[in-house]
Amino acid sequence: MTIALPAAHAPAPKRHMLVATTAASAVVAMLMAGMLAIWLRFRAAAPVRESSDGLKLIKDWLPENLHIPEVAANTMFSTFFIGCVMAQWAVYAAKRRDTAHVNLALAVCFIIGAAIINAQIAIYLQFDVGIADGAYQTMFYAITGTMIVLVVLGMVFTAVALFRSIGGRGTSTDVFSSHALYWYAITAIFTAVWFVVYVQK
């Protein structure tokens, strides 16, 4: 009598894309943490003067002629979370082999990225100051410019995921999960930027 051996366990799924995205997200998070630390250091070292009535001390960090456009900054902040919802929707739809909704979610996510960049450009236009006009201006453009690069990379990632889905590879969730992870990461990073640069100033 022949006894059949039990079937071998299925090989563990390879998560190269997810691991690489996690590592890249950690790197950019450390980069932005370092830049924000330098910002806080510059702000702490700014000279202090008395107000005109002599009742309080004012730190000369944010130039008097510069005003943060809070509506655009807050809109940009909330828009990041919509991008996260769209990225997660793509993962949800991919697991259910719903290619149409994967494509729709990724297309909206790409548009969200463009809207974020548009809001940041609007802030630049309202500032109307040069990069080398002072320490505040230099640090502001360095931090927000780096954030724009991270959003552009997110849009490139979205475009790659969308092309994969359109090409008939929309059932593989690794790319979409990695894409969603990256959007979560840059949303967390921008939350810190928004609080330090736009709220605390």
Number of C-alpha atoms within 10 A of each C-alpha: 3 4 5 6 6 6 6 6 6 6 6 6 7 9 12 12 15 19 12 12 20 15 12 14 20 14 12 17 18 13 15 20 15 12 17 19 13 13 21 15 11 14 17 13 12 16 10 12 12 11 11 9 6 9 8 9 11 14 15 15 18 16 12 7 7 12 12 16 14 12 11 16 20 14 13 21 19 13 17 23 17 16 24 22 15 22 28 23 20 32 27 18 21 24 16 13 16 15 20 14 17 28 21 16 24 29 19 16 27 23 15 22 24 15 16 23 19 15 19 19 16 14 18 17 10 13 15 9 13 11 14 11 9 14 16 20 18 14 19 19 15 14 17 19 15 16 20 18 12 20 24 17 14 20 22 14 20 27 16 16 24 24 14 17 22 14 9 10 16 26 19 15 19 18 25 32 20 23 27 25 19 26 29 20 21 20 21 15 20 22 16 17 21 18 12 15 20 15 13 8 16
